[in-house]
Amino acid sequence: MSGGYMPPEEESDTRCDPFMTDVFLVGNMMLKHFIDGDTSDLRSRCGIRGLRFLRPLTKDMARFNPTKRPTIDEAVDRFTALVKKIPPRKLRSRAISMEIPFILVPFFALSSEYKSWTRSVIRTGKPAIPSRVA
């Protein structure tokens, strides 16, 4: 996995598949901004609690070798399979930064449960993640 933001194939003069470069960039962005956080950033960007289930997928997307990365269709299929394993209540839970001390997490979660908009969406049975329109 490349340690930076640019895909490793950018450093060489060989031709590369631009779609695999996009897969790398999306996977790396997810890792650095949402899952692990970016410790090299002076603003101390931390990850978001509850997204670690995406780590295997995003690590595969950010592989050093472009031929070992999944295609975007494979990544979407894997993402869909991962999300299907998560209960709807968990999908509706609040995204909380890892900067928030663990002891305070339940209070943040409870505050989102009692908001009227959240209750109305859950009551109507709307899915947390919209399905793809064919």
C-alpha positions as CSV (number, residue, x, y, z in Angstrom):
1,M,0.0,0.0,0.0
2,S,1.3,3.4,-0.9
3,G,1.9,5.7,2.1
4,G,1.0,8.9,0.2
5,Y,-2.0,10.2,-1.6
6,M,-0.8,9.6,-5.1
7,P,-1.0,6.1,-6.6
8,P,2.4,4.4,-6.9
9,E,2.0,4.0,-10.7
10,E,2.2,7.8,-11.0
11,E,5.9,7.6,-10.0
12,S,6.8,5.4,-13.0
13,D,6.8,6.2,-16.6
14,T,4.8,3.2,-17.6
15,R,1.3,3.4,-18.9
16,C,-1.4,2.5,-16.4
17,D,-5.2,1.9,-16.3
18,P,-6.8,5.2,-15.2
19,F,-9.7,3.3,-13.6
20,M,-7.4,1.4,-11.3
21,T,-5.9,4.7,-10.4
22,D,-9.3,5.9,-9.4
23,V,-9.9,2.8,-7.3
24,F,-6.6,3.5,-5.5
25,L,-7.6,7.1,-4.8
26,V,-11.0,6.2,-3.5
27,G,-9.7,3.4,-1.3
28,N,-6.8,5.6,0.1
29,M,-9.1,8.5,0.8
30,M,-11.5,6.2,2.7
31,L,-8.6,4.8,4.7
32,K,-7.0,8.2,5.5
33,H,-10.1,10.2,6.2
34,F,-12.7,7.9,7.5
35,I,-11.3,4.6,8.8
36,D,-7.8,5.1,10.2
37,G,-7.4,8.8,10.1
38,D,-4.3,10.6,8.8
39,T,-1.7,10.9,11.5
40,S,0.6,12.8,9.3
41,D,-1.9,15.7,9.1
42,L,-1.2,18.5,11.5
43,R,-4.9,19.0,12.2
44,S,-5.0,15.4,13.6
45,R,-7.7,14.0,11.5
46,C,-9.1,10.9,13.2
47,G,-11.2,8.2,11.8
48,I,-14.9,7.6,12.4
49,R,-16.1,4.9,14.8
50,G,-18.0,2.0,13.3
51,L,-16.3,2.0,9.8
52,R,-13.6,-0.5,10.5
53,F,-15.7,-3.2,8.8
54,L,-14.6,-1.4,5.5
55,R,-10.9,-1.8,6.2
56,P,-10.3,-5.1,4.2
57,L,-12.1,-3.6,1.2
58,T,-10.3,-0.3,1.3
59,K,-6.9,-1.9,1.9
60,D,-7.4,-4.0,-1.2
61,M,-8.4,-0.9,-3.2
62,A,-5.2,0.9,-2.1
63,R,-2.8,-1.9,-3.0
64,F,0.5,-1.0,-4.4
65,N,0.1,-3.3,-7.5
66,P,-2.7,-2.0,-9.7
67,T,-3.4,-5.5,-11.1
68,K,-4.2,-6.7,-7.6
69,R,-6.8,-4.0,-6.9
70,P,-10.5,-4.8,-7.4
71,T,-12.3,-3.2,-10.2
72,I,-14.9,-0.6,-9.3
73,D,-17.7,-3.0,-9.9
74,E,-16.1,-5.6,-7.7
75,A,-15.6,-2.9,-5.0
76,V,-19.3,-1.9,-5.2
77,D,-20.3,-5.6,-4.9
78,R,-18.1,-6.2,-1.9
79,F,-19.4,-3.0,-0.3
80,T,-23.0,-4.1,-0.8
81,A,-22.2,-7.5,0.7
82,L,-20.6,-5.9,3.7
83,V,-23.4,-3.5,4.3
84,K,-26.0,-6.3,4.1
85,K,-24.4,-7.9,7.1
86,I,-25.0,-4.9,9.3
87,P,-28.3,-4.5,11.2
88,P,-30.4,-1.4,10.1
89,R,-30.1,0.1,13.6
90,K,-26.3,0.1,13.3
91,L,-26.5,1.7,9.8
92,R,-28.7,4.5,11.3
93,S,-26.3,5.1,14.2
94,R,-24.5,8.4,14.4
95,A,-21.0,8.7,12.9
96,I,-18.7,9.7,15.8
97,S,-15.1,10.9,15.4
98,M,-12.4,8.8,17.1
99,E,-11.3,12.1,18.8
100,I,-14.4,11.8,21.1
101,P,-13.3,9.9,24.2
102,F,-14.8,6.4,24.2
103,I,-16.6,7.0,27.5
104,L,-18.7,9.7,25.9
105,V,-19.7,7.7,22.8
106,P,-23.0,6.3,24.3
107,F,-24.2,9.9,25.0
108,F,-23.6,10.9,21.4
109,A,-25.4,7.8,20.2
110,L,-28.4,8.4,22.5
111,S,-28.7,12.0,21.5
112,S,-29.2,11.0,17.8
113,E,-31.7,8.3,18.7
114,Y,-34.1,10.8,20.2
115,K,-34.2,13.3,17.4
116,S,-37.6,13.5,15.9
117,W,-36.4,13.3,12.3
118,T,-34.4,10.1,13.0
119,R,-37.4,8.5,14.7
120,S,-39.7,9.4,11.8
121,V,-37.3,7.9,9.2
122,I,-37.0,4.7,11.2
123,R,-40.7,4.5,11.8
124,T,-41.5,4.9,8.1
125,G,-39.0,2.1,7.3
126,K,-36.8,4.0,4.9
127,P,-33.5,2.2,4.3
128,A,-30.4,3.8,5.8
129,I,-28.6,3.4,2.5
130,P,-30.7,3.9,-0.7
131,S,-30.6,1.0,-3.1
132,R,-29.2,1.3,-6.6
133,V,-31.7,2.3,-9.3
134,A,-31.4,0.0,-12.2
